[in-house]
């Protein structure tokens, strides 16, 4: 994407990739480097839309699940319910076809789409907070410079070194706080980028190539938020303590 250098050569493989971490529902097939994908704004209908998407992609490619090498899913962070849907569907499909699985960071998938080598990713987490991380691309793929975290927008910062690009809808949802603080330190901001199965597909292929896949029984979401019921004031007090 964006003419960036590609990581290590990936062996031929066929993967299914699912993401329901936000209001969008997406599915993709990685076919030895080519990608076929579907994506719709689902709001609360992810569970009814995802499997028909998968069936359509498989039929279009004349493939069955058992002909795939594995399944990847958007592991998070993201919507609590959405992450559970993608993980559960992945487990069900993988168990039935005896396939390994791998979880992909939703924030890394934002970086993959940003057209830059250094990306500050910020995703709306609701409740006046954001999920954020920073990634830098090197010869082997994306390296996490700042680990994914749930934070108040005031806590987000640009890593040292310059040439950082901002990406993600956090710059829309909480832009009134983020943009005045960060815009001068960023080359540009793309607030339209969202986690997406098509963007996760090359990341999934790289993860399988590195041997990071696991048994479907071990698949789990990355939630980050440990207590949803806290009020905004309670969370601010806890973070400042």
C-alpha positions in Angstrom: 0.0 0.0 0.0 1.2 3.5 -0.8 4.3 2.0 -2.6 5.8 0.9 0.7 8.4 -1.9 0.7 7.0 -5.3 1.4 8.2 -7.5 4.2 9.7 -11.0 3.7 8.5 -13.1 0.9 5.4 -15.1 1.9 4.9 -18.7 0.9 1.7 -19.4 -1.1 -1.3 -19.8 1.1 -5.0 -19.3 1.2 -6.6 -17.6 4.2 -10.0 -16.3 5.4 -9.9 -13.1 7.4 -12.8 -11.7 9.5 -13.3 -8.4 11.3 -16.3 -7.1 13.3 -14.4 -4.9 15.7 -16.3 -1.7 14.8 -19.6 -0.6 13.2 -18.2 -2.2 10.0 -18.3 -5.9 9.1 -15.7 -7.2 6.7 -14.4 -10.5 5.4 -11.5 -11.2 3.0 -9.8 -14.0 1.3 -6.0 -14.0 0.9 -5.3 -16.1 -2.2 -1.5 -16.5 -2.6 -1.1 -12.7 -2.4 -4.3 -11.6 -4.1 -7.2 -10.3 -1.9 -10.9 -10.6 -2.4 -13.0 -8.7 0.1 -16.4 -7.6 1.3 -17.2 -4.7 3.7 -20.5 -3.1 4.8 -21.6 -0.8 7.6 -23.3 -3.3 9.9 -24.1 -1.3 13.0 -25.6 -4.1 15.1 -26.1 -6.7 12.4 -22.6 -8.2 12.3 -23.8 -11.7 13.4 -26.3 -11.9 10.5 -24.0 -10.5 7.9 -20.7 -12.2 8.4 -21.4 -15.8 7.4 -23.2 -14.8 4.2 -20.1 -12.7 3.3 -17.9 -15.7 3.9 -20.1 -18.0 1.8 -20.1 -15.5 -1.0 -16.4 -15.1 -1.0 -15.8 -18.9 -1.0 -18.3 -19.5 -3.8 -16.8 -16.7 -5.9 -13.4 -18.3 -5.5 -14.6 -21.9 -5.9 -13.1 -22.9 -2.6 -14.3 -24.7 0.5 -13.2 -24.0 4.0 -11.1 -27.2 4.1 -9.1 -26.0 1.1 -7.8 -23.0 3.2 -4.6 -22.9 5.2 -6.0 -21.0 8.1 -8.4 -18.3 9.4 -7.5 -14.9 10.9 -9.7 -12.5 12.8 -9.6 -8.9 14.1 -8.6 -9.6 17.7 -9.0 -6.1 18.9 -9.0 -3.7 20.5 -12.5 -2.7 19.5 -16.2 -3.2 20.4 -16.7 -5.8 23.1 -19.6 -7.5 21.3 -18.0 -7.2 17.9 -14.7 -8.8 19.0 -16.6 -11.7 20.5 -18.5 -12.3 17.3 -15.4 -12.4 15.0 -13.6 -14.7 17.5 -16.6 -17.0 18.0 -17.3 -17.3 14.2 -13.6 -18.0 13.6 -13.5 -20.7 16.2 -16.7 -22.3 14.8 -15.4 -22.3 11.2 -11.9 -23.4 12.2 -13.1 -26.3 14.4 -15.3 -27.6 11.6 -12.6 -27.5 9.0 -9.7 -28.3 11.3 -7.8 -25.1 10.6 -5.3 -23.1 12.7 -6.2 -19.5 13.5 -4.4 -16.2 14.2 -5.5 -12.9 15.8 -4.6 -9.6 14.1 -4.4 -6.3 15.8 -7.1 -3.9 14.6 -4.7 -1.0 15.2 -2.0 -2.6 13.1 -4.5 -3.0 10.3 -5.1 0.8 10.5 -1.3 1.3 10.1 -1.3 -1.0 7.1 -3.6 1.3 5.3 -2.0 4.6 6.1 0.6 4.8 3.3 3.5 5.6 5.6 6.3 3.8 7.5 5.6 5.4 10.8 1.9 5.5 11.9 0.2 6.7 15.1 -3.1 4.8 15.2 -6.0 6.1 17.2 -9.4 4.4 17.2 -12.6 5.7 18.9 -13.2 3.6 22.1 -16.4 5.5 23.1 -16.8 6.7 26.6 -14.6 9.7 25.8 -11.5 7.4 25.4 -9.4 6.0 22.5 -7.5 2.9 21.7 -4.1 3.9 20.4 -0.7 2.5 19.4 2.3 3.5 17.3 3.9 1.3 14.6 7.0 1.6 12.4 7.6 -0.5 9.4 11.0 -2.2 8.9 12.3 -4.9 6.7 10.3 -7.6 8.4 7.0 -5.8 8.8 5.4 -3.6 11.4 7.2 -3.1 14.7 5.2 -1.8 17.6 6.8 1.3 19.0 4.0 2.1 21.5 1.9 -0.9 22.6 -1.9 -0.8 22.2 -3.6 1.0 25.1 -6.9 2.4 26.2 -6.5 6.0 27.2 -8.0 9.4 27.6 -7.2 11.5 24.5 -5.0 13.7 26.6 -2.6 10.8 27.1 -1.9 10.1 23.4 1.5 11.3 22.3 3.6 11.2 19.1 6.8 9.1 19.5 10.2 10.7 18.9 11.8 10.8 15.5 9.6 12.7 13.2 7.7 11.7 10.0 4.8 10.2 11.9 1.4 10.0 10.3 -1.9 9.9 12.3 -4.6 7.5 11.3 -8.0 6.3 12.6 -11.4 7.6 13.5 -10.2 8.7 16.9 -9.2 11.9 15.2 -12.8 12.5 14.4 -14.5 11.3 17.6 -12.1 13.1 19.9 -10.5 15.4 17.4 -11.3 18.5 19.5 -8.7 17.2 22.0 -6.3 15.3 19.8 -5.8 17.7 16.8 -4.7 20.8 18.7 -2.1 18.8 20.6 -0.8 16.5 17.9 -1.4 18.1 14.4 1.9 20.1 14.5 3.9 16.9 15.2 2.3 14.8 12.5 3.0 14.9 8.7 -0.7 14.4 8.1 -3.8 12.8 9.6 -6.2 10.4 7.8 -9.2 10.1 10.0 -11.2 7.9 7.6 -9.2 4.7 8.1 -10.9 1.9 10.0 -9.9 -1.7 10.9 -10.7 -3.9 7.9 -10.3 -7.5 6.9 -8.7 -6.7 3.6 -5.9 -4.8 5.3 -5.5 -7.6 7.9 -5.0 -10.2 5.1 -1.3 -9.5 4.4 -0.7 -9.1 8.1 -2.3 -12.5 8.6 -0.2 -14.1 5.9 2.9 -12.7 7.6 1.8 -14.0 11.0 1.2 -17.5 9.6 4.5 -17.4 7.8 6.2 -16.6 11.2 4.5 -19.6 12.8 2.2 -17.5 15.1 -1.0 -19.5 14.4 -2.6 -21.4 17.1 -5.4 -23.9 17.8 -8.9 -22.5 17.4 -9.6 -23.3 21.1 -7.0 -20.7 22.1 -8.4 -17.8 20.1 -9.3 -14.9 22.2 -10.1 -11.2 21.8 -8.0 -8.3 23.0 -10.3 -6.2 25.1 -8.0 -3.6 26.9 -11.0 -2.2 28.8 -11.4 -4.2 32.0 -14.4 -2.4 33.4 -17.0 -0.9 31.1 -19.3 0.4 33.9 -17.0 3.1 35.2 -18.2 6.7 34.6 -15.9 9.1 32.7 -15.1 10.9 36.0 -14.2 7.6 37.7 -11.9 6.6 34.8 -10.2 10.0 34.9 -9.7 9.8 38.6 -8.3 6.3 38.3 -5.9 7.3 35.6 -4.6 10.3 37.5 -4.2 8.4 40.8 
